[in-house]
Amino acid sequence: MEDYHLLIDLHKRANRQGPGGDAETEEALSLALVDRAAPLKIADIGSGTGASTLVLARLLEAQITAVDFLQDFLDVLKERAEGMAVSEKVTTLCCSMDKLPFRDEAYDVIWSEGAIYNIGFEKGVRDWNRYLKVGGRLVVSEITWITASRPSELQKYWEGEYPEIDVASSKMGVLEKNGYSPIGYFVLPEHCWLANYYRPMQNSFTDFLNRNGNGEDARAIVEAENQEIELYEKYKTYYSYGVYIARKLD
Ligand SMILES: C[S@@+](CC[C@H](N)C(=O)[O-])C[C@H]1O[C@@H](n2cnc3c(N)ncnc32)[C@H](O)[C@@H]1O
């Protein structure tokens, strides 16, 4: 996120800042097998404007700390929580995900949708492990190859963007090496990318450009987003977000 002002302006009005869906957040929660009536403590890391935080707040009797390093997103999240009458369940924390001020074993659940790549999957799951109670759950979505091989153009692109991209079996191995037992996994379906994320973004481009004087930097952002969308549309059978659900071991 090199130009935060413009990227915030593009993304903060959207329901979500990455691929996903309310039903898929709920599916991950079901696979996590948590007691929905218990007073769980949850950290939602890289929460954006609250796509997953608000689903969890609606479904659980939990105290949720929504963490993001962009205060503008957290301000929107707070307003949305008030609008849904769940604000008493949600606290926001403006902080980088690699400098979390949490106590050891403070949380029952660590949740993170479409965000852990910012510090890398392996570093994230290793560093965050200590904040979870033993038996606590990690629920994290991560860009994942969904086939064993893929066209070299695509392989090259992702190796440049995010060299940690891998198949699910490797990601599960990373979880196992870092103190977790995987208990569930599924792949985000196409509508999580197109209907829930890319199409609303595309529909906002004209207003975004108008608000920003159709300037060069704004146009470059739209161009980059359009290229990312084109790549997804061409190669969507090869990659998606995998949603990983794991239990912290002793
Ligand atoms: C792709 S968005 C996903 C947001 C949200 N979870 C969702 O699914 O809509 C990634 C989020 O991570 C946040 N982020 C990026 N780097 C971060 C960091 N180092 N620490 C905390 N948050 C970060 C961004 O501000 C953004 O809100």
The ligand as a Gaussian input file, in Angstrom:
#p B3LYP/6-31G(d) Opt

LIG

0 1
 C       -6.914000      -7.226000       1.856000
 S       -7.367000      -6.278000       3.290000
 C       -8.489000      -7.383000       4.128000
 C       -9.369000      -6.650000       5.106000
 C      -10.476000      -7.467000       5.758000
 N       -9.969000      -8.545000       6.582000
 C      -11.402000      -8.016000       4.709000
 O      -11.369000      -9.231000       4.443000
 O      -12.159000      -7.218000       4.150000
 C       -5.896000      -6.324000       4.307000
 C       -5.997000      -5.468000       5.548000
 O       -4.794000      -5.581000       6.289000
 C       -4.411000      -4.294000       6.747000
 N       -2.952000      -4.308000       6.936000
 C       -1.979000      -4.365000       5.999000
 N       -0.765000      -4.424000       6.564000
 C       -0.973000      -4.400000       7.906000
 C       -0.119000      -4.443000       9.031000
 N        1.209000      -4.526000       8.898000
 N       -0.668000      -4.417000      10.258000
 C       -2.020000      -4.337000      10.419000
 N       -2.888000      -4.291000       9.383000
 C       -2.372000      -4.322000       8.142000
 C       -4.884000      -3.331000       5.680000
 O       -5.033000      -2.017000       6.179000
 C       -6.199000      -3.967000       5.267000
 O       -7.256000      -3.492000       6.039000

